[in-house]
Amino acid sequence: MKSSTKPFPKTKIQWLWENMEGKRALYLIGMIGTVLYNVLQLTIPYFSGKIVDLFLTGENAVQNLQTHRDLFYRLLIAMIGFTFLRVVIVYGSCMIYEHVSQSVLYRVRNYLYDKIQRQDMTFYSTYRTGDLMTRLTGDLDAVRHMVAWVIRMVIESFSLFAAAAIFFLYTNWKLALCILVISPFVFWIIYLFRNRVAPMQAGTDEYVCAGEYLRKPRRQGVCKRRVRD
């Protein structure tokens, strides 16, 4: 948290990107790996379709298997090779996401802890204990979850959607158009669901903090009675 950082207000992505200092290139590699992994998912249906059409259900399936056995083995090896490559890419990208998220979590947690340690007693009397505990626990875990999971899922969903749309257009453009027509309605339902759930989540966090604040005087009273006893 250097003084050269941009002042508020800033978006969530800008704030996360600012706290990824030193890990940004690595995070971009992980994002590229996610896109590449989803693109490679189309290779398995392609190779399996070739095997089924040429060697299983085609008119000359038996003859092709006898005369083009080397092609059959090459397709099998390609399927296994691309599957292994996908596993390596997805494992490496997941490790990158987790590593960057832990770095961001460590950076923000140290910054918050340093700020809290430098406050006076008026600060602790003004802000509820539950709010401060939530900032250092639940909110930071939400930041880690955003970096390690949410952004990856967004990239994976859109890249997989684009790759599947291209594959369907290549296979059967009428079927692809039927699927693409209903896509806006699906995105609209997701948008409505998000707008409905977000206020409920904020209300739940407020109840948790309020409960922590109401329990504080009771704990203080119990401590005072114990001291008197």
C-alpha atoms as an extended CHARMM CRD file, in Angstrom:
* protein
*
       229  EXT
         1         1  MET       CA              0.0000000000        0.0000000000        0.0000000000  PROA      1               0.0000000000
         2         2  LYS       CA              2.2580000000        2.7540000000       -1.2460000000  PROA      2               0.0000000000
         3         3  SER       CA              1.3650000000        6.4110000000       -1.3120000000  PROA      3               0.0000000000
         4         4  SER       CA              1.5370000000        6.3660000000       -5.1220000000  PROA      4               0.0000000000
         5         5  THR       CA             -1.6780000000        4.3620000000       -5.3530000000  PROA      5               0.0000000000
         6         6  LYS       CA             -4.6740000000        5.9710000000       -6.9530000000  PROA      6               0.0000000000
         7         7  PRO       CA             -7.1530000000        7.6470000000       -4.5860000000  PROA      7               0.0000000000
         8         8  PHE       CA            -10.6590000000        6.3710000000       -4.0020000000  PROA      8               0.0000000000
         9         9  PRO       CA            -13.1750000000        5.7720000000       -5.4390000000  PROA      9               0.0000000000
        10        10  LYS       CA            -11.9110000000        2.8010000000       -7.4450000000  PROA      10              0.0000000000
        11        11  THR       CA            -13.6030000000       -0.2990000000       -8.7740000000  PROA      11              0.0000000000
        12        12  LYS       CA            -13.1430000000       -3.7480000000       -7.2700000000  PROA      12              0.0000000000
        13        13  ILE       CA            -11.0290000000       -4.8510000000      -10.2200000000  PROA      13              0.0000000000
        14        14  GLN       CA             -8.7900000000       -1.7690000000       -9.9150000000  PROA      14              0.0000000000
        15        15  TRP       CA             -8.3380000000       -2.4030000000       -6.1890000000  PROA      15              0.0000000000
        16        16  LEU       CA             -7.5120000000       -6.0840000000       -6.7280000000  PROA      16              0.0000000000
        17        17  TRP       CA             -5.1380000000       -5.2880000000       -9.5810000000  PROA      17              0.0000000000
        18        18  GLU       CA             -3.3690000000       -2.7360000000       -7.3830000000  PROA      18              0.0000000000
        19        19  ASN       CA             -2.8520000000       -5.3070000000       -4.6420000000  PROA      19              0.0000000000
        20        20  MET       CA             -1.4990000000       -7.8640000000       -7.1330000000  PROA      20              0.0000000000
        21        21  GLU       CA              1.7010000000       -5.8740000000       -7.4640000000  PROA      21              0.0000000000
        22        22  GLY       CA              4.5170000000       -8.2530000000       -8.3120000000  PROA      22              0.0000000000
        23        23  LYS       CA              2.1100000000      -11.0750000000       -9.2930000000  PROA      23              0.0000000000
        24        24  ARG       CA              0.2600000000       -9.4720000000      -12.2030000000  PROA      24              0.0000000000
        25        25  ALA       CA              2.2140000000      -11.2120000000      -14.9830000000  PROA      25              0.0000000000
        26        26  LEU       CA              1.7500000000      -14.5570000000      -13.2400000000  PROA      26              0.0000000000
        27        27  TYR       CA             -1.9730000000      -13.9240000000      -12.8970000000  PROA      27              0.0000000000
        28        28  LEU       CA             -2.2570000000      -13.0790000000      -16.6010000000  PROA      28              0.0000000000
        29        29  ILE       CA             -0.5510000000      -16.3930000000      -17.3910000000  PROA      29              0.0000000000
        30        30  GLY       CA             -3.1710000000      -18.1560000000      -15.2690000000  PROA      30              0.0000000000
        31        31  MET       CA             -5.9810000000      -16.3620000000      -17.1290000000  PROA      31              0.0000000000
        32        32  ILE       CA             -4.5030000000      -17.3460000000      -20.4880000000  PROA      32              0.0000000000
        33        33  GLY       CA             -4.2270000000      -20.9350000000      -19.2350000000  PROA      33              0.0000000000
        34        34  THR       CA             -7.9330000000      -20.9160000000      -18.3470000000  PROA      34              0.0000000000
        35        35  VAL       CA             -8.8920000000      -19.7750000000      -21.8480000000  PROA      35              0.0000000000
        36        36  LEU       CA             -6.5410000000      -22.3210000000      -23.4400000000  PROA      36              0.0000000000
        37        37  TYR       CA             -7.9500000000      -25.1130000000      -21.2730000000  PROA      37              0.0000000000
        38        38  ASN       CA            -11.5030000000      -24.3600000000      -22.4360000000  PROA      38              0.0000000000
        39        39  VAL       CA            -10.4520000000      -24.1730000000      -26.0730000000  PROA      39              0.0000000000
        40        40  LEU       CA             -8.7240000000      -27.5600000000      -25.7690000000  PROA      40              0.0000000000
        41        41  GLN       CA            -11.9570000000      -29.0760000000      -24.4880000000  PROA      41              0.0000000000
        42        42  LEU       CA            -13.1950000000      -29.0150000000      -28.0840000000  PROA      42              0.0000000000
        43        43  THR       CA            -10.4330000000      -31.3520000000      -29.2360000000  PROA      43              0.0000000000
        44        44  ILE       CA            -11.8460000000      -34.4230000000      -27.4850000000  PROA      44              0.0000000000
        45        45  PRO       CA            -15.2980000000      -34.2390000000      -29.1650000000  PROA      45              0.0000000000
        46        46  TYR       CA            -13.5790000000      -33.6860000000      -32.5100000000  PROA      46              0.0000000000
        47        47  PHE       CA            -11.2910000000      -36.7270000000      -32.2180000000  PROA      47              0.0000000000
        48        48  SER       CA            -14.0070000000      -38.9380000000      -30.7510000000  PROA      48              0.0000000000
        49        49  GLY       CA            -16.3500000000      -37.9170000000      -33.5770000000  PROA      49              0.0000000000
        50        50  LYS       CA            -13.7260000000      -38.9050000000      -36.1270000000  PROA      50              0.0000000000
        51        51  ILE       CA            -13.2570000000      -42.3000000000      -34.4570000000  PROA      51              0.0000000000
        52        52  VAL       CA            -17.0040000000      -42.9640000000      -34.3550000000  PROA      52              0.0000000000
        53        53  ASP       CA            -17.6090000000      -41.8520000000      -37.9580000000  PROA      53              0.0000000000
        54        54  LEU       CA            -14.6390000000      -43.6530000000      -39.4970000000  PROA      54              0.0000000000
        55        55  PHE       CA            -14.2020000000      -46.8010000000      -37.4180000000  PROA      55              0.0000000000
        56        56  LEU       CA            -17.4620000000      -47.5580000000      -35.5880000000  PROA      56              0.0000000000
        57        57  THR       CA            -20.6350000000      -46.4410000000      -37.3580000000  PROA      57              0.0000000000
        58        58  GLY       CA            -19.4980000000      -45.5580000000      -40.8860000000  PROA      58              0.0000000000
        59        59  GLU       CA            -20.3760000000      -47.6100000000      -43.9500000000  PROA      59              0.0000000000
        60        60  ASN       CA            -16.7500000000      -48.6580000000      -44.4050000000  PROA      60              0.0000000000
        61        61  ALA       CA            -15.9400000000      -48.8880000000      -40.6700000000  PROA      61              0.0000000000
        62        62  VAL       CA            -14.5270000000      -52.4310000000      -40.8320000000  PROA      62              0.0000000000
        63        63  GLN       CA            -12.5070000000      -51.7060000000      -43.9410000000  PROA      63              0.0000000000
        64        64  ASN       CA            -11.1700000000      -48.4520000000      -42.5030000000  PROA      64              0.0000000000
        65        65  LEU       CA            -10.1290000000      -50.2380000000      -39.3350000000  PROA      65              0.0000000000
        66        66  GLN       CA             -8.1980000000      -52.7890000000      -41.3640000000  PROA      66              0.0000000000
        67        67  THR       CA             -6.5770000000      -50.4110000000      -43.8530000000  PROA      67              0.0000000000
        68        68  HSD       CA             -6.1710000000      -47.2870000000      -41.7170000000  PROA      68              0.0000000000
        69        69  ARG       CA             -5.3320000000      -48.7900000000      -38.3700000000  PROA      69              0.0000000000
        70        70  ASP       CA             -2.4580000000      -46.3080000000      -37.9610000000  PROA      70              0.0000000000
        71        71  LEU       CA             -4.9290000000      -43.4000000000      -38.2000000000  PROA      71              0.0000000000
        72        72  PHE       CA             -7.0780000000      -45.0360000000      -35.5310000000  PROA      72              0.0000000000
        73        73  TYR       CA             -4.1160000000      -45.2750000000      -33.1670000000  PROA      73              0.0000000000
        74        74  ARG       CA             -3.0600000000      -41.6960000000      -33.9250000000  PROA      74              0.0000000000
        75        75  LEU       CA             -6.5190000000      -40.4300000000      -33.0230000000  PROA      75              0.0000000000
        76        76  LEU       CA             -6.4610000000      -42.3770000000      -29.7590000000  PROA      76              0.0000000000
        77        77  ILE       CA             -3.0020000000      -41.0700000000      -28.8790000000  PROA      77              0.0000000000
        78        78  ALA       CA             -4.1130000000      -37.5290000000      -29.7370000000  PROA      78              0.0000000000
        79        79  MET       CA             -7.1220000000      -37.8410000000      -27.4200000000  PROA      79              0.0000000000
        80        80  ILE       CA             -4.9580000000      -39.0870000000      -24.5580000000  PROA      80              0.0000000000
        81        81  GLY       CA             -2.2690000000      -36.4740000000      -25.2150000000  PROA      81              0.0000000000
        82        82  PHE       CA             -4.6760000000      -33.5260000000      -25.3170000000  PROA      82              0.0000000000
        83        83  THR       CA             -6.4540000000      -34.8070000000      -22.1990000000  PROA      83              0.0000000000
        84        84  PHE       CA             -3.1480000000      -34.9530000000      -20.3340000000  PROA      84              0.0000000000
        85        85  LEU       CA             -2.2360000000      -31.4790000000      -21.6190000000  PROA      85              0.0000000000
        86        86  ARG       CA             -5.5570000000      -30.1060000000      -20.3880000000  PROA      86              0.0000000000
        87        87  VAL       CA             -4.9880000000      -31.6300000000      -16.9450000000  PROA      87              0.0000000000
        88        88  VAL       CA             -1.5350000000      -30.0570000000      -16.7190000000  PROA      88              0.0000000000
        89        89  ILE       CA             -2.8330000000      -26.6400000000      -17.8310000000  PROA      89              0.0000000000
        90        90  VAL       CA             -5.8020000000      -26.6010000000      -15.4580000000  PROA      90              0.0000000000
        91        91  TYR       CA             -3.6570000000      -27.7570000000      -12.5340000000  PROA      91              0.0000000000
        92        92  GLY       CA             -1.0140000000      -25.1120000000      -13.2250000000  PROA      92              0.0000000000
        93        93  SER       CA             -3.5790000000      -22.3370000000      -13.6550000000  PROA      93              0.0000000000
        94        94  CYS       CA             -5.3610000000      -23.3150000000      -10.4220000000  PROA      94              0.0000000000
        95        95  MET       CA             -2.0640000000      -23.2400000000       -8.5410000000  PROA      95              0.0000000000
        96        96  ILE       CA             -1.3480000000      -19.7920000000      -10.0060000000  PROA      96              0.0000000000
        97        97  TYR       CA             -4.7440000000      -18.4760000000       -8.9190000000  PROA      97              0.0000000000
        98        98  GLU       CA             -4.3030000000      -19.8060000000       -5.3950000000  PROA      98              0.0000000000
        99        99  HSD       CA             -0.7540000000      -18.4720000000       -5.1190000000  PROA      99              0.0000000000
       100       100  VAL       CA             -1.7770000000      -14.9840000000       -6.2550000000  PROA      100             0.0000000000
       101       101  SER       CA             -4.8430000000      -14.9890000000       -3.9940000000  PROA      101             0.0000000000
       102       102  GLN       CA             -2.7320000000      -15.8680000000       -0.9630000000  PROA      102             0.0000000000
       103       103  SER       CA             -0.2870000000      -13.0880000000       -1.8560000000  PROA      103             0.0000000000
       104       104  VAL       CA             -3.1200000000      -10.5650000000       -2.0950000000  PROA      104             0.0000000000
       105       105  LEU       CA             -4.5950000000      -11.8390000000        1.1710000000  PROA      105             0.0000000000
       106       106  TYR       CA             -1.2410000000      -11.5310000000        2.9550000000  PROA      106             0.0000000000
       107       107  ARG       CA             -0.7100000000       -8.0060000000        1.6250000000  PROA      107             0.0000000000
       108       108  VAL       CA             -4.1720000000       -6.6980000000        2.5410000000  PROA      108             0.0000000000
       109       109  ARG       CA             -4.2080000000       -8.4000000000        5.9440000000  PROA      109             0.0000000000
       110       110  ASN       CA             -0.8690000000       -6.8630000000        6.9240000000  PROA      110             0.0000000000
       111       111  TYR       CA             -2.0990000000       -3.4590000000        5.7810000000  PROA      111             0.0000000000
       112       112  LEU       CA             -5.3280000000       -3.7260000000        7.7940000000  PROA      112             0.0000000000
       113       113  TYR       CA             -3.5510000000       -5.0330000000       10.8730000000  PROA      113             0.0000000000
       114       114  ASP       CA             -1.0500000000       -2.1740000000       10.7430000000  PROA      114             0.0000000000
       115       115  LYS       CA             -3.8610000000        0.3620000000       10.3930000000  PROA      115             0.0000000000
       116       116  ILE       CA             -5.8690000000       -1.0850000000       13.2720000000  PROA      116             0.0000000000
       117       117  GLN       CA             -2.8340000000       -1.1550000000       15.5700000000  PROA      117             0.0000000000
       118       118  ARG       CA             -2.2750000000        2.5630000000       14.9960000000  PROA      118             0.0000000000
       119       119  GLN       CA             -5.8070000000        3.6590000000       15.9840000000  PROA      119             0.0000000000
       120       120  ASP       CA             -6.7070000000        5.2730000000       19.3150000000  PROA      120             0.0000000000
       121       121  MET       CA             -9.4090000000        4.2300000000       21.7700000000  PROA      121             0.0000000000
       122       122  THR       CA            -11.9680000000        6.5090000000       20.1200000000  PROA      122             0.0000000000
       123       123  PHE       CA            -11.7400000000        4.3970000000       16.9860000000  PROA      123             0.0000000000
       124       124  TYR       CA            -12.6130000000        1.2220000000       18.9050000000  PROA      124             0.0000000000
       125       125  SER       CA            -15.4770000000        2.9900000000       20.6710000000  PROA      125             0.0000000000
       126       126  THR       CA            -16.8950000000        4.2500000000       17.3780000000  PROA      126             0.0000000000
       127       127  TYR       CA            -16.7090000000        1.0840000000       15.2790000000  PROA      127             0.0000000000
       128       128  ARG       CA            -18.2690000000       -2.1690000000       16.3860000000  PROA      128             0.0000000000
       129       129  THR       CA            -16.0550000000       -5.1080000000       17.2340000000  PROA      129             0.0000000000
       130       130  GLY       CA            -18.0560000000       -7.3130000000       14.9160000000  PROA      130             0.0000000000
       131       131  ASP       CA            -17.3420000000       -5.0120000000       11.9710000000  PROA      131             0.0000000000
       132       132  LEU       CA            -13.6130000000       -5.0730000000       12.6520000000  PROA      132             0.0000000000
       133       133  MET       CA            -13.5790000000       -8.8530000000       13.0530000000  PROA      133             0.0000000000
       134       134  THR       CA            -15.5390000000       -9.2570000000        9.8200000000  PROA      134             0.0000000000
       135       135  ARG       CA            -13.0380000000       -7.0730000000        7.9610000000  PROA      135             0.0000000000
       136       136  LEU       CA            -10.1330000000       -9.2410000000        9.0960000000  PROA      136             0.0000000000
       137       137  THR       CA            -11.8230000000      -12.6130000000        8.5900000000  PROA      137             0.0000000000
       138       138  GLY       CA            -14.8870000000      -12.9410000000        6.3770000000  PROA      138             0.0000000000
       139       139  ASP       CA            -14.2340000000       -9.9800000000        4.0870000000  PROA      139             0.0000000000
       140       140  LEU       CA            -10.6320000000      -11.0090000000        3.4840000000  PROA      140             0.0000000000
       141       141  ASP       CA            -11.7310000000      -14.5370000000        2.7160000000  PROA      141             0.0000000000
       142       142  ALA       CA            -14.1700000000      -13.0460000000        0.2010000000  PROA      142             0.0000000000
       143       143  VAL       CA            -11.2270000000      -11.2100000000       -1.4040000000  PROA      143             0.0000000000
       144       144  ARG       CA             -9.2730000000      -14.4560000000       -1.6640000000  PROA      144             0.0000000000
       145       145  HSD       CA            -12.3380000000      -16.1900000000       -3.0840000000  PROA      145             0.0000000000
       146       146  MET       CA            -12.7420000000      -13.4290000000       -5.6580000000  PROA      146             0.0000000000
       147       147  VAL       CA             -9.1490000000      -13.7480000000       -6.8830000000  PROA      147             0.0000000000
       148       148  ALA       CA             -8.9040000000      -17.5440000000       -6.7690000000  PROA      148             0.0000000000
       149       149  TRP       CA            -12.3770000000      -18.6100000000       -7.8620000000  PROA      149             0.0000000000
       150       150  VAL       CA            -14.8290000000      -15.9340000000       -9.0440000000  PROA      150             0.0000000000
       151       151  ILE       CA            -12.6110000000      -14.3450000000      -11.7050000000  PROA      151             0.0000000000
       152       152  ARG       CA            -11.5160000000      -17.7840000000      -12.9170000000  PROA      152             0.0000000000
       153       153  MET       CA            -15.1340000000      -18.9320000000      -13.1930000000  PROA      153             0.0000000000
       154       154  VAL       CA            -16.1070000000      -15.8020000000      -15.1320000000  PROA      154             0.0000000000
       155       155  ILE       CA            -13.2680000000      -16.2950000000      -17.6190000000  PROA      155             0.0000000000
       156       156  GLU       CA            -13.9700000000      -20.0150000000      -17.8680000000  PROA      156             0.0000000000
       157       157  SER       CA            -17.7070000000      -19.5070000000      -18.4180000000  PROA      157             0.0000000000
       158       158  PHE       CA            -17.3610000000      -16.9110000000      -21.1680000000  PROA      158             0.0000000000
       159       159  SER       CA            -14.4860000000      -18.6830000000      -22.9380000000  PROA      159             0.0000000000
       160       160  LEU       CA            -16.3110000000      -22.0210000000      -22.7990000000  PROA      160             0.0000000000
       161       161  PHE       CA            -19.4800000000      -20.3720000000      -24.0810000000  PROA      161             0.0000000000
       162       162  ALA       CA            -17.5990000000      -18.8210000000      -27.0020000000  PROA      162             0.0000000000
       163       163  ALA       CA            -15.7590000000      -22.0440000000      -27.8190000000  PROA      163             0.0000000000
       164       164  ALA       CA            -18.9420000000      -24.1250000000      -27.6540000000  PROA      164             0.0000000000
       165       165  ALA       CA            -20.8020000000      -21.6170000000      -29.8520000000  PROA      165             0.0000000000
       166       166  ILE       CA            -18.0640000000      -21.8080000000      -32.4860000000  PROA      166             0.0000000000
       167       167  PHE       CA            -18.0440000000      -25.6040000000      -32.3230000000  PROA      167             0.0000000000
       168       168  PHE       CA            -21.8350000000      -25.7970000000      -32.7190000000  PROA      168             0.0000000000
       169       169  LEU       CA            -21.7270000000      -23.3640000000      -35.6460000000  PROA      169             0.0000000000
       170       170  TYR       CA            -19.1590000000      -25.6130000000      -37.2770000000  PROA      170             0.0000000000
       171       171  THR       CA            -21.2020000000      -28.7540000000      -36.5760000000  PROA      171             0.0000000000
       172       172  ASN       CA            -24.7890000000      -27.5810000000      -37.1290000000  PROA      172             0.0000000000
       173       173  TRP       CA            -25.4930000000      -23.8770000000      -37.5370000000  PROA      173             0.0000000000
       174       174  LYS       CA            -29.2550000000      -24.2950000000      -37.0540000000  PROA      174             0.0000000000
       175       175  LEU       CA            -28.7720000000      -25.9780000000      -33.6830000000  PROA      175             0.0000000000
       176       176  ALA       CA            -26.2390000000      -23.3000000000      -32.7410000000  PROA      176             0.0000000000
       177       177  LEU       CA            -28.6880000000      -20.5070000000      -33.5270000000  PROA      177             0.0000000000
       178       178  CYS       CA            -31.3990000000      -22.1970000000      -31.4590000000  PROA      178             0.0000000000
       179       179  ILE       CA            -29.0530000000      -22.2880000000      -28.4790000000  PROA      179             0.0000000000
       180       180  LEU       CA            -27.7920000000      -18.7380000000      -28.9650000000  PROA      180             0.0000000000
       181       181  VAL       CA            -31.3400000000      -17.3530000000      -29.1530000000  PROA      181             0.0000000000
       182       182  ILE       CA            -32.1370000000      -18.3960000000      -25.5680000000  PROA      182             0.0000000000
       183       183  SER       CA            -28.7610000000      -17.2640000000      -24.2090000000  PROA      183             0.0000000000
       184       184  PRO       CA            -29.8640000000      -13.6450000000      -23.4790000000  PROA      184             0.0000000000
       185       185  PHE       CA            -32.7400000000      -14.9530000000      -21.3550000000  PROA      185             0.0000000000
       186       186  VAL       CA            -30.3190000000      -17.0840000000      -19.3330000000  PROA      186             0.0000000000
       187       187  PHE       CA            -28.0500000000      -14.0800000000      -18.7160000000  PROA      187             0.0000000000
       188       188  TRP       CA            -31.0990000000      -12.0030000000      -17.7490000000  PROA      188             0.0000000000
       189       189  ILE       CA            -32.1690000000      -14.6050000000      -15.1620000000  PROA      189             0.0000000000
       190       190  ILE       CA            -28.6320000000      -14.6620000000      -13.7330000000  PROA      190             0.0000000000
       191       191  TYR       CA            -28.6790000000      -10.8610000000      -13.4780000000  PROA      191             0.0000000000
       192       192  LEU       CA            -32.0070000000      -10.8730000000      -11.6310000000  PROA      192             0.0000000000
       193       193  PHE       CA            -30.8030000000      -13.5950000000       -9.2710000000  PROA      193             0.0000000000
       194       194  ARG       CA            -27.6710000000      -11.6030000000       -8.4660000000  PROA      194             0.0000000000
       195       195  ASN       CA            -29.6650000000       -8.4430000000       -7.6900000000  PROA      195             0.0000000000
       196       196  ARG       CA            -31.9230000000      -10.4280000000       -5.3740000000  PROA      196             0.0000000000
       197       197  VAL       CA            -29.2280000000      -12.3300000000       -3.4870000000  PROA      197             0.0000000000
       198       198  ALA       CA            -26.7130000000       -9.4740000000       -2.9960000000  PROA      198             0.0000000000
       199       199  PRO       CA            -28.9370000000       -7.4090000000       -0.6220000000  PROA      199             0.0000000000
       200       200  MET       CA            -29.7660000000      -10.5540000000        1.3500000000  PROA      200             0.0000000000
       201       201  GLN       CA            -26.0630000000      -11.2830000000        1.7890000000  PROA      201             0.0000000000
       202       202  ALA       CA            -25.4180000000       -7.7030000000        2.9340000000  PROA      202             0.0000000000
       203       203  GLY       CA            -28.2860000000       -7.9800000000        5.4290000000  PROA      203             0.0000000000
       204       204  THR       CA            -26.8940000000      -11.2400000000        6.8040000000  PROA      204             0.0000000000
       205       205  ASP       CA            -23.4820000000       -9.6280000000        7.3490000000  PROA      205             0.0000000000
       206       206  GLU       CA            -25.1540000000       -6.7230000000        9.1340000000  PROA      206             0.0000000000
       207       207  TYR       CA            -27.0230000000       -9.0890000000       11.4700000000  PROA      207             0.0000000000
       208       208  VAL       CA            -23.7820000000      -10.8910000000       12.3030000000  PROA      208             0.0000000000
       209       209  CYS       CA            -22.0020000000       -7.6350000000       13.1130000000  PROA      209             0.0000000000
       210       210  ALA       CA            -24.9540000000       -6.3430000000       15.1400000000  PROA      210             0.0000000000
       211       211  GLY       CA            -25.0800000000       -9.5670000000       17.1460000000  PROA      211             0.0000000000
       212       212  GLU       CA            -21.3860000000       -9.2620000000       17.9290000000  PROA      212             0.0000000000
       213       213  TYR       CA            -21.9270000000       -5.6650000000       19.0320000000  PROA      213             0.0000000000
       214       214  LEU       CA            -24.8500000000       -6.5710000000       21.3160000000  PROA      214             0.0000000000
       215       215  ARG       CA            -22.9390000000       -9.4210000000       22.9370000000  PROA      215             0.0000000000
       216       216  LYS       CA            -20.0120000000       -7.1630000000       23.7900000000  PROA      216             0.0000000000
       217       217  PRO       CA            -21.6520000000       -5.3160000000       26.7500000000  PROA      217             0.0000000000
       218       218  ARG       CA            -22.8520000000       -8.6330000000       28.1470000000  PROA      218             0.0000000000
       219       219  ARG       CA            -19.3330000000      -10.0720000000       28.0770000000  PROA      219             0.0000000000
       220       220  GLN       CA            -17.9950000000       -6.9070000000       29.6920000000  PROA      220             0.0000000000
       221       221  GLY       CA            -20.5790000000       -7.2160000000       32.4800000000  PROA      221             0.0000000000
       222       222  VAL       CA            -19.6540000000      -10.8310000000       33.1000000000  PROA      222             0.0000000000
       223       223  CYS       CA            -15.9770000000       -9.8940000000       33.3060000000  PROA      223             0.0000000000
       224       224  LYS       CA            -16.7150000000       -7.1290000000       35.8070000000  PROA      224             0.0000000000
       225       225  ARG       CA            -18.7040000000       -9.4720000000       38.0420000000  PROA      225             0.0000000000
       226       226  ARG       CA            -15.8610000000      -11.9860000000       37.9380000000  PROA      226             0.0000000000
       227       227  VAL       CA            -13.3900000000       -9.2790000000       38.9510000000  PROA      227             0.0000000000
       228       228  ARG       CA            -15.5940000000       -8.2400000000       41.8720000000  PROA      228             0.0000000000
       229       229  ASP       CA            -15.9700000000      -11.8610000000       42.9990000000  PROA      229             0.0000000000
